[in-house]
């Protein structure tokens, strides 16, 4: 029989000798107590204080290769700490990992950017993150992937990859004052001719421009093992239509006078010519512009190890139509005087005064809502 010694609780055992310290590559550490002036790559004892400085160090030290932002304790991202956009997008294109080294999950408070360009590659390892957001898509209306987010032992409060809203339409121009000319007088004769009506005058406000359409949301793929509170890939709202311009002032001209009857030498009676109608005015406000259509929602793909509490993939709301312009004011012209009759003929009738409608412009139409995206 071979006797095997059995460990006894409480007995002292000589600890094994310490191993070599870990070796880090392509890594920069961040800490609230760090110092940008003394920060070093691949050295957790010399962390940087700001994300901007850390991104600059990774971009200059390891261009075109996957890199790691390391955290040994809770870190607070500041809204005012903004790295160079181009540098950060380039890191995401090559592969950027945010990794905790505190044991368990390292807390990162604030917003983690998912960049501005398509097909970003973001990995989160052993971290608890408040939010991740992608700059709203503003460059198109077709299917565009924001990229992939891969988690390992990670929790995220929310992920946002929405489409950007459309721009509002340009307001219509206010109408300038308009003054109409008088009607031409009728010719004297046997019989005489009627006076000509004065031309109508319009001082209508310009129509508002249409709002632009909202942008489609990004698509996004979620991989690995992580829990996310909510993921939003909603389409952008359509831009509101521009308001109509205000109507202006319009002055109608006087109708032309009727021609006078003259004796034909045979003693016949002739009535005088009728006066022409006064010039009418129209001074309505301009029609409001049509609202832009809402952008479509994005498609969210979640792999088996990812759990999400709530998804938002609605299409964007259509933009509201622009309000109609305010009416202006008009002074319709008076009718022309009737001409004189001869040999017992009656005087011509005076022309009617012009009319002067002045109404608010019509409100523009509301844009259509975008189509919802999908979750798979």
C-alpha positions as CSV (number, residue, x, y, z in Angstrom):
1,X,0.0,0.0,0.0
2,X,1.2,3.5,-0.9
3,X,0.3,6.2,1.6
4,X,-0.7,9.6,0.2
5,X,-0.5,12.6,2.5
6,X,-3.8,14.4,3.0
7,X,-3.8,18.2,3.4
8,X,-5.0,19.4,6.8
9,X,-7.0,22.6,7.1
10,X,-5.1,25.3,8.9
11,X,-1.7,23.9,7.9
12,X,0.7,26.4,6.4
13,X,1.7,25.8,2.8
14,X,4.4,27.7,1.0
15,X,2.8,29.9,-1.7
16,X,4.0,29.4,-5.3
17,X,6.5,32.0,-6.5
18,X,4.8,34.9,-8.4
19,X,4.5,34.6,-12.1
20,X,5.7,37.2,-14.6
21,X,3.5,40.4,-14.9
22,X,1.0,40.4,-17.7
23,X,2.1,41.7,-21.0
24,X,-0.3,44.1,-22.8
25,X,-0.2,44.9,-26.6
26,X,-2.0,47.6,-28.6
27,X,-3.5,48.8,-25.4
28,X,-4.0,52.2,-23.7
29,X,-5.5,52.5,-20.2
30,X,-7.9,55.1,-19.0
31,X,-8.6,56.2,-15.4
32,X,-10.2,59.1,-13.7
33,X,-6.9,59.6,-11.8
34,X,-4.8,59.3,-15.0
35,X,-2.6,62.0,-16.5
36,X,-2.5,62.7,-20.2
37,X,1.0,64.2,-19.9
38,X,2.5,60.9,-18.4
39,X,0.2,58.3,-20.0
40,X,2.0,55.4,-21.7
41,X,0.8,52.6,-24.0
42,X,0.6,49.1,-22.7
43,X,1.1,50.2,-19.1
44,X,-1.8,50.1,-16.6
45,X,0.3,52.0,-14.1
46,X,0.4,55.0,-16.4
47,X,-3.2,55.5,-17.6
48,X,-4.5,58.5,-19.5
49,X,-7.1,60.8,-18.1
50,X,-9.2,61.7,-21.2
51,X,-10.6,59.6,-24.0
52,X,-9.4,62.2,-26.5
53,X,-5.7,61.7,-25.5
54,X,-6.1,57.9,-25.3
55,X,-7.6,57.7,-28.8
56,X,-4.8,59.9,-30.1
57,X,-2.2,57.6,-28.5
58,X,-3.8,54.4,-30.0
59,X,-4.2,56.1,-33.5
60,X,-0.6,57.2,-33.6
61,X,0.9,54.1,-31.9
62,X,-1.0,51.2,-33.6
63,X,-2.5,52.5,-36.9
64,X,-4.7,50.0,-38.9
65,X,-4.7,47.3,-36.2
66,X,-7.2,46.1,-33.5
67,X,-6.7,48.0,-30.3
68,X,-7.9,48.0,-26.7
69,X,-9.0,50.7,-24.3
70,X,-8.4,49.2,-20.8
71,X,-10.0,50.1,-17.5
72,X,-8.8,48.8,-14.1
73,X,-11.5,50.7,-12.1
74,X,-14.8,52.7,-12.7
75,X,-14.4,55.4,-15.3
76,X,-16.6,58.4,-15.9
77,X,-16.9,59.5,-19.5
78,X,-17.5,63.3,-19.9
79,X,-19.7,64.8,-22.5
80,X,-17.0,67.4,-23.0
81,X,-14.3,64.8,-23.6
82,X,-14.6,64.3,-27.4
83,X,-11.9,62.5,-29.3
84,X,-11.1,63.3,-32.9
85,X,-13.9,61.9,-35.0
86,X,-11.8,60.7,-37.8
87,X,-9.3,59.0,-35.4
88,X,-12.1,57.3,-33.5
89,X,-13.8,56.1,-36.7
90,X,-10.6,54.6,-37.9
91,X,-10.1,52.6,-34.7
92,X,-13.7,51.3,-35.0
93,X,-13.0,50.3,-38.6
94,X,-10.0,48.2,-37.5
95,X,-11.6,46.9,-34.4
96,X,-11.9,48.6,-31.0
97,X,-12.3,46.8,-27.7
98,X,-13.3,48.5,-24.4
99,X,-12.1,46.0,-21.7
100,X,-12.3,45.9,-17.9
101,X,-9.5,44.5,-15.8
102,X,-11.0,45.0,-12.3
103,X,-12.4,41.5,-11.9
104,X,-16.1,41.0,-12.7
105,X,-17.5,44.0,-14.7
106,X,-15.8,47.4,-14.7
107,X,-18.4,50.2,-14.7
108,X,-18.1,52.8,-17.5
109,X,-20.6,55.6,-16.9
110,X,-21.6,58.0,-19.7
111,X,-22.0,57.4,-23.4
112,X,-19.7,55.2,-25.4
113,X,-19.7,56.3,-29.0
114,X,-20.3,53.9,-31.9
115,X,-18.8,56.4,-34.3
116,X,-20.2,58.0,-37.4
117,X,-19.4,55.7,-40.3
118,X,-20.9,52.4,-41.4
119,X,-19.5,48.9,-40.5
120,X,-17.9,49.8,-37.2
121,X,-16.5,46.9,-35.1
122,X,-16.9,47.5,-31.3
123,X,-16.2,44.9,-28.7
124,X,-17.0,45.2,-25.0
125,X,-15.4,42.8,-22.5
126,X,-16.1,42.6,-18.7
127,X,-17.7,46.0,-18.6
128,X,-21.0,47.6,-17.6
129,X,-21.8,50.5,-19.9
130,X,-24.6,53.1,-19.5
131,X,-25.3,53.9,-23.2
132,X,-23.9,53.3,-26.7
133,X,-25.0,55.6,-29.5
134,X,-24.2,56.0,-33.2
135,X,-24.4,59.4,-34.8
136,X,-27.8,59.7,-36.5
137,X,-27.7,58.5,-40.1
138,X,-28.0,61.5,-42.4
139,X,-26.4,60.3,-45.6
140,X,-29.1,58.2,-47.2
141,X,-32.4,56.3,-47.2
142,X,-31.3,52.8,-48.1
143,X,-30.0,49.9,-46.0
144,X,-26.8,50.8,-44.2
145,X,-25.2,48.8,-41.4
146,X,-23.9,50.7,-38.4
147,X,-21.7,47.6,-37.7
148,X,-21.5,45.0,-35.0
149,X,-21.3,45.2,-31.2
150,X,-19.8,42.1,-29.6
151,X,-20.1,41.6,-25.8
152,X,-18.3,39.3,-23.4
153,X,-19.7,39.3,-19.8
154,X,-21.1,42.8,-20.5
155,X,-24.2,44.8,-19.7
156,X,-25.4,47.9,-21.6
157,X,-28.2,50.2,-20.5
158,X,-29.2,51.2,-24.1
159,X,-28.0,51.1,-27.7
160,X,-29.2,53.9,-30.1
161,X,-28.7,53.7,-33.9
162,X,-31.5,56.0,-35.1
163,X,-31.9,57.9,-38.3
164,X,-31.6,61.6,-38.5
165,X,-34.6,63.9,-38.9
166,X,-35.3,65.8,-42.1
167,X,-34.7,69.6,-42.5
168,X,-37.5,72.1,-42.5
169,X,-38.7,73.7,-45.7
170,X,-37.8,77.2,-46.6
171,X,-40.5,79.8,-45.8
172,X,-42.3,81.4,-48.7
173,X,-41.5,84.9,-49.7
174,X,-43.8,87.8,-48.7
175,X,-45.5,89.4,-51.7
176,X,-44.4,92.8,-52.9
177,X,-46.9,95.7,-53.4
178,X,-48.6,95.6,-56.8
179,X,-50.4,98.4,-58.6
180,X,-52.7,97.7,-61.6
181,X,-53.1,99.9,-64.6
182,X,-56.4,101.5,-65.8
183,X,-58.6,100.1,-68.5
184,X,-58.6,101.7,-71.9
185,X,-61.5,104.0,-72.7
186,X,-64.1,103.1,-75.3
187,X,-64.2,104.7,-78.7
188,X,-66.7,107.5,-79.5
189,X,-68.9,106.7,-82.3
190,X,-72.3,105.8,-83.6
191,X,-72.6,103.5,-81.8
192,X,-69.7,104.0,-79.3
193,X,-67.7,101.1,-77.8
194,X,-67.6,100.1,-74.1
195,X,-64.6,100.9,-71.9
196,X,-62.1,98.1,-71.2
197,X,-61.9,96.5,-67.8
198,X,-58.8,97.2,-65.7
199,X,-56.5,94.3,-65.4
200,X,-56.7,92.2,-62.2
201,X,-53.8,92.5,-59.7
202,X,-52.4,89.8,-57.5
203,X,-50.1,90.1,-54.5
204,X,-50.1,86.5,-53.2
205,X,-47.5,85.2,-50.8
206,X,-45.0,82.6,-52.0
207,X,-45.5,79.0,-51.2
208,X,-43.4,77.4,-48.4
209,X,-40.8,74.8,-49.4
210,X,-41.3,71.1,-48.7
211,X,-39.6,69.6,-45.7
212,X,-37.0,67.0,-46.5
213,X,-37.6,63.3,-45.7
214,X,-36.3,61.8,-42.5
215,X,-33.4,59.3,-42.8
216,X,-33.6,55.6,-42.4
217,X,-32.2,54.1,-39.2
218,X,-29.0,52.2,-39.2
219,X,-29.0,48.4,-39.1
220,X,-27.0,46.8,-36.3
221,X,-25.8,43.3,-35.4
222,X,-25.4,42.3,-31.7
223,X,-23.1,39.3,-30.9
224,X,-21.5,37.5,-27.9
225,X,-22.9,37.3,-24.4
226,X,-24.4,40.5,-23.0
227,X,-27.6,42.0,-21.7
228,X,-29.0,45.2,-23.1
229,X,-31.9,47.2,-21.6
230,X,-33.1,48.7,-24.9
231,X,-32.1,49.0,-28.5
232,X,-33.5,51.8,-30.7
233,X,-33.3,51.8,-34.5
234,X,-36.1,54.3,-35.3
235,X,-36.4,56.3,-38.5
236,X,-35.9,60.0,-38.4
237,X,-38.9,62.3,-38.5
238,X,-39.7,64.2,-41.7
239,X,-38.9,67.9,-41.7
240,X,-41.8,70.4,-41.4
241,X,-43.0,72.3,-44.4
242,X,-42.0,75.9,-44.7
243,X,-44.7,78.5,-43.8
244,X,-46.3,80.4,-46.6
245,X,-45.4,84.0,-47.3
246,X,-47.7,86.8,-46.4
247,X,-49.9,88.5,-49.0
248,X,-49.0,92.0,-50.0
249,X,-50.9,95.2,-50.8
250,X,-52.6,95.4,-54.2
251,X,-54.2,98.4,-55.9
252,X,-56.7,97.8,-58.7
253,X,-56.9,100.3,-61.6
254,X,-60.0,102.1,-62.8
255,X,-62.1,100.7,-65.6
256,X,-62.0,102.5,-68.9
257,X,-64.7,105.1,-69.5
258,X,-67.4,104.2,-72.1
259,X,-67.2,105.9,-75.4
260,X,-69.6,108.8,-76.1
261,X,-72.3,108.4,-78.8
262,X,-72.0,110.7,-81.8
263,X,-74.6,111.9,-84.2
264,X,-74.7,109.8,-87.4
265,X,-76.3,112.7,-89.4
266,X,-79.6,110.9,-89.7
267,X,-80.8,111.7,-86.2
268,X,-80.7,108.2,-84.8
269,X,-80.5,107.8,-81.0
270,X,-77.5,106.0,-79.6
271,X,-76.7,105.1,-76.0
272,X,-73.3,105.9,-74.6
273,X,-70.8,103.0,-74.1
274,X,-70.7,101.2,-70.8
275,X,-67.8,101.8,-68.5
276,X,-65.3,99.0,-68.0
277,X,-65.0,97.0,-64.7
278,X,-62.5,98.1,-62.1
279,X,-59.5,95.9,-61.5
280,X,-59.9,93.1,-59.0
281,X,-57.2,92.3,-56.4
282,X,-56.2,89.0,-54.8
283,X,-53.9,89.2,-51.7
284,X,-54.0,85.8,-50.2
285,X,-51.3,84.3,-48.1
286,X,-49.0,81.6,-49.6
287,X,-49.7,77.9,-49.2
288,X,-47.6,76.1,-46.6
289,X,-45.1,73.6,-47.8
290,X,-45.6,69.8,-47.6
291,X,-44.0,68.0,-44.6
292,X,-41.3,65.5,-45.4
293,X,-41.9,61.7,-45.1
294,X,-40.5,59.9,-42.1
295,X,-37.5,57.6,-42.5
296,X,-37.9,53.8,-42.2
297,X,-36.8,51.9,-39.1
298,X,-33.7,49.8,-39.0
299,X,-33.2,46.0,-38.8
300,X,-31.7,44.7,-35.6
301,X,-30.0,41.2,-35.6
302,X,-29.3,39.6,-32.2
303,X,-27.4,36.4,-31.8
304,X,-28.3,33.7,-29.3
305,X,-26.1,34.9,-26.4
306,X,-27.6,38.4,-26.4
307,X,-30.7,39.3,-24.3
308,X,-32.6,42.6,-24.9
309,X,-35.5,43.8,-22.8
310,X,-37.0,46.3,-25.3
311,X,-36.7,47.0,-29.0
312,X,-37.7,50.2,-30.9
313,X,-37.8,50.0,-34.7
314,X,-40.7,52.3,-35.6
315,X,-40.6,54.4,-38.7
316,X,-40.3,58.1,-38.3
317,X,-43.3,60.4,-38.2
318,X,-44.1,62.5,-41.2
319,X,-43.3,66.2,-41.0
320,X,-46.1,68.6,-40.3
321,X,-47.3,70.8,-43.2
322,X,-46.3,74.4,-43.1
323,X,-48.8,77.0,-42.0
324,X,-50.4,79.2,-44.6
325,X,-49.3,82.8,-44.9
326,X,-51.2,85.8,-43.6
327,X,-53.4,87.7,-46.0
328,X,-52.5,91.1,-47.3
329,X,-54.8,93.9,-48.2
330,X,-56.3,95.1,-51.4
331,X,-58.0,98.2,-52.9
332,X,-60.1,97.1,-55.9
333,X,-60.4,99.6,-58.6
334,X,-63.6,101.5,-59.4
335,X,-65.6,100.9,-62.6
336,X,-65.3,103.3,-65.5
337,X,-68.0,106.0,-66.2
338,X,-70.6,105.3,-68.9
339,X,-70.4,107.4,-72.0
340,X,-73.0,110.1,-73.0
341,X,-75.9,109.2,-75.3
342,X,-77.0,111.2,-78.3
343,X,-80.4,112.1,-79.8
344,X,-82.2,110.9,-76.7
345,X,-80.0,107.9,-76.2
346,X,-79.2,106.9,-72.6
347,X,-75.9,107.3,-70.9
348,X,-73.9,104.2,-70.6
349,X,-73.7,102.2,-67.4
350,X,-70.8,102.7,-65.1
351,X,-68.6,99.6,-64.8
352,X,-68.7,97.5,-61.7
353,X,-66.1,97.9,-59.0
354,X,-63.5,95.1,-58.8
355,X,-63.5,92.6,-56.0
356,X,-60.7,92.0,-53.5
357,X,-60.5,88.5,-51.9
358,X,-57.9,88.3,-49.2
359,X,-57.6,85.0,-47.3
360,X,-55.1,83.0,-45.3
361,X,-53.0,80.6,-47.2
362,X,-53.8,76.9,-47.0
363,X,-51.8,74.7,-44.6
364,X,-49.5,72.3,-46.3
365,X,-50.0,68.5,-46.2
366,X,-48.4,66.3,-43.6
367,X,-45.8,63.9,-44.7
368,X,-46.2,60.1,-44.6
369,X,-44.8,58.0,-41.7
370,X,-41.9,55.7,-42.4
371,X,-42.1,52.0,-42.4
372,X,-41.1,50.0,-39.3
373,X,-37.8,48.0,-39.2
374,X,-37.4,44.5,-37.9
375,X,-35.9,42.4,-35.2
376,X,-34.4,39.0,-35.8
